[in-house]
Amino acid sequence: MRAKEFDRKFDEGEDISIYLDVSKAHRPEQEQKRVNVDFPLWMIHQLDKESKRLGVPRQSIIKVWVAERLKKAA
């Protein structure tokens, strides 16, 4: 299929998913890499207290707070 036809189908709201191979698709800058960070116990206790209050895992709080700080610094 030519790009013009593909674009037309998309623009007209047709389902184009059958034309896509998403087996190797990825979101740039969204890949994950594991890092180890050592926190003092008082910080872990505070993180656990906040995670319990919000009903989310500790890791989620850390990710959100770090992302907020990085956006603010940018």
N, C-alpha and C positions, 0 to 999 in steps of 0.2 A: 504494500500500500504506500502511496506517495504521501509526503508530509501534508500537502494541501488537503487531501481527502481526510487524513487523520484529524487535522485541525478543524475541518468543517464538521465532522462527526462530533468532536468535542464541543465546538461552539453551539451546535444544535442540541446538546444535552444527551446525545446517544451514549450508551455504555461502551466505553472504549477499553475496558479492562481486559477483554478477550484478546486484544492486540498487544498487550504489554507482557513482558517477561520480567517479573519482579523477584525472581529467585536470587538475584545478586544485587538487588536494590539496597541502598543504604542512604542515610541522611547525613550529609557532610557536617562535620564538627559535632555530631551526636554520638559517635562511637564512644564506648565506655572503656576506661582503663582503671584498674584497681590500684589504689594507693593506700598505704598504711600511715596512719597518723596516731601519735601517742598523745593522749590527753591526761591531764592530772585528774585524780579521782574526784575532786570537788566539781570539775566541769562535767564529768560523766554523770554524777548524781543530779546536777542541774538539768542536763540534757534528758536524762531519764524521767525526771519530774515533769518537764515540759512535754515530752513525748506522751507520757501517760495522760496528762491534762488534755492534749489535743487528740489523743487516740490514733497516733501515727508512730511508725518506727523511728528510732533515734536517727538512723541514716537519712531519713526524709527531712528531718529538721536541719541536719547539718548541710545537706545539699541545698535546701531552700535558702538558708542563711548565708552560705558562701556565695550562692548565685546573686542574692540581693546586694551583698557587699561589693562583688565584682562589677555589677551594673552601675552601682553608685560611684565606684572609682573610675569607671570608663569615661 
